[in-house]
Amino acid sequence: MENLIYNIANIFTSDENARWFVQELNNNFIVDDRWTWLLDGLWVTVRLTFFSFIFGLLIGMVIAVIRVSYDKKQDTPTQSTSQKILRFALGILNFICKSYLNIIQGTPTIVQIMIIYFVILANSTNKIGVATLGFTINSSAYVAEIIRGGINGVDKGQMEAGRSLGFGYISTMVFIVLPQALKSSLPALCNELVVLLKETSVANMVALQDLLSQALLIKSRTYNAFLPLIAAAIIYFVIVSILRWLSDRLERRLSSGDR
């Protein structure tokens, strides 16, 4: 294996540089099976990204529905006491949601993660659970605005058609409006997933052994920052490229269904 790497490196560099490159590869990735450290970190990063996005999507949908419902109630005249109570309740929920969005979008992700880890859940030993909670909260704020825009882009006649078929407001929103909103919001949601994947690199601030943390651990053992960080960057790039490819494929598939 070392001879193969040496021969490839020797094609592009001098004999001395090729030997140095092979030695550094060996020190950074082969000794003590340090390449497996990157795989362990990658597994943590993938789990953290997946669960944070799924939970953030669910919370974001709830926030988006509350905000859109409040706006729609404001545009319709109240007739009964029950409608006034409903509008008042939606007003309180909308205020809470808007405050939530303003706070989360107005503060850095790393500050939110550190507050949860060192203050709110300081006694917790579940580092990945704490990090997942932090990234879920952060992602949900942006997902909520994406989905709210998607809901507002759905033709108003869809809601009226659902109600005319006997569906309630919630049923119409869940089974008719939301699927169309998610479909139109797919590119923005995929972009949020990519952003979330890259943002998980700050998880090392709470001692979570993600991909970047493992690369830095290798660097601390070999005193060489170049190869471990380049390896981590390449892995991030490959994952992001795969996600974008899947996103494009899914978007084309959904678009073909509209024809």
N, C-alpha and C positions, 0 to 999 in steps of 0.2 A: 504493500500500500504506500509506504513512504517513498519507494523508488518510483512508483507511478506519479505521485505528486511532484517529486523532484524533477522528473523528466518533463512534465507539463510546465512547471515553473521555469525550468531552464530554457525553454523555447522563447520566453518573453523577457527573461532577465539574465544577468550574468551568473556564472557558476556560484560565486560567493553569495549573491542575493537569493538564489534558489535554495541553497543550503539553509540560509537564515529563515526563509519562508517555511520550509518543511519543518524545521526545528520549532518554530513558533506555533505552527498548526498542531504539532505533536504535544507541545506543552499546554496549549489552550483547550484542546478537544479530546486528545487520545489518552493522556495521562489521567489515571483515576476515573476513566470513562466520563470526562467532564461534558462531553456532548449530550449525555443523558440528562445533565442538569438543565440544559436548555429545553429538552423535551418535557421535563417535569414542570418547568416554568410556563411553557406553552400550554400545557393542559390546564394549569391554574388560570391563565389568561382567557382561554376559550370558555371555561366554565363561568368565570366571572362575567364575561361579556354576554354570554347567552342568557343567564338567569337575570342579570340586570336589565337586559333589553326586554325580555318577556314580561317581567314584573312592571317595568317602566311603561310598557305598552298598555297593560291593563289599567294601571293607575291613570295614565294619560287619557285613555278613552273615557274614563269616568269623569275626569275634570273637564274634558272637552264637551261631553254631553251636558253637564251641569251649566257650563257657561253659555252654550248655544241655547239651551232650554230657557235660561234666564232672559237672554236677549229676545227670544221669540215671545215670551210672556209679556215683556215690556211693550211689544208692538201690538198686543191684543187688549181690548178693553175688558176690565173685570166686571163680572155681572153678579156673582154670588159671593157669599161669605167664604165658602170653601176655596174659591179661586183666589180670593184675597189672602187667605192663609197660605195657600200654595205659593203665591208670588212672594210673600214675606219670607217663607222658608227658603225659597230659591235665592232670594236676595242675600240671606245670611251665608248660604253655601257658596254663592258666587263671590262674596267678599272674601271668604276664607280661601277660595281657589285663587283669586287674583293676588291676594297677599302672598300665598305660597309661591306662585309663579314669579312674582317680583323679587322675593327673597332669594329663591334658588337661581334665577337667571342673573341676579345682580351680585352674586358672590362667586369667587373662584371654586372650581371643583375640589382642588386640594384642600382648601380651607374647610369645606363641608365635610370631607372625609376625615380630616383630623379632629374636627369638633365632635363628630360621632364617635371616633375611636378613643380619643383622650378625655372626653368630657361626658357625653351622654351614655356611652356604653363602655366606660373605662374599666369595668370589672369583667367584661366579656373576654373569653379566651378563644372564641370562634372568629379568627381574623378574616377568613373568607366570607363569613356571614355578615360581619360588620362592613366589609368593603362592598359586598353586594347590595346591602341596604343603602350605603352612601351613593353608589352609582345608579341605583334604581331611582332614588329621589331626584338626583340630578337629571337623569335621562327623561323621567316622566314629565318634567316641566317643559322640555322642548318637544316631546312627542305630543303633549296636549295641544300645543299651538299648531303643530302640523295637522293633527286630526281635526281640530276646530276649523282650520281653513278648508280641509277636505269636505267637512259636513256642510259648510256654508256654500261650497261649490256645487253641491247636489241640488238639482232642480226642486223647487218647493212643491211641485206637483207630485213628487214621489211620496211625501208625507201625507198629502191629501188623498192620494190613491190608496195608501195603506189604511188610513182611517176609514175610508169609504168601504173597504173590504172587511171591516169589523175589528181590525187590530187596534189595540190601545196605543197610547203615545210611546211608551217604552218598547213595546213589541215592534212597532213600526221603525223606531230608531235602531233597534238591535238587528232586526232581520232584513230591513230594506235600505235604510239610509247609511248605517255604518259600513256595511260591505262595500257600497259604492264609494264612500269617503276613503276607506282604506285603499281601495284600488287606485283612486286618483292620487293618493298621497304616497304611493309605493316608492317612487324615486327619492322623495325627501326622507322617508323612513329608512330606506337602505343607506342613505347618506348619514343619517343619525347613528345607525349601527356601526358604520365605519369609523365615525368620530368617537363613538363610545369605546370601540376596540383600542384605538390609539390612546384614549384618555386613561385606560386602565393601567397604563405604565406608571402612573403616580401612586399605584397601590403599594409600591416599595416604601413609601413614606410611613406606612403603618405596619411595616415589617412583614408584609405578605410576599411570599416567594414566587412572584410572577416571572414572566419572561425577562423583563429588564433586570429584575433583582438577581436572577441567576447569572445573567451576563456580567453584572457588576461583581458577583461573587467569584466568578472565574478571573475577572480582572484583578481582584484582591489577592488571588493566589499566584498569578503569573506576572503581575505588575505590567501587563500589556493591555491597554484599553482598546486598541484598534480592532483586533480580530473578534473579541467577544461582542463588542458593540456593533460592528459591521454584520456579524452573524445574526444578532437580534433584529437589526434593521431589515435585513434580507427576509427573515421569517415574517416580520410584520408586513412587508411589502407583498410577499406571496399571498398571505391570508387576505389582505385588502383586495388584491387583484382577483382572487377567487370569488370574494363576496360581490365585487362589482360585476364580474362575469355572470354570476348567478342572478344578480339583480336585473341585468340587461336581458337575460334569457326569459326570466319570469315576466318582465314588463312586455316583451314582444309577444309572449304567449297570451297574456291577458288582452293585449291590444288586438291580436288576431281574432279573439272571440267577439270583439265589438263589430267586426265587419260583416 
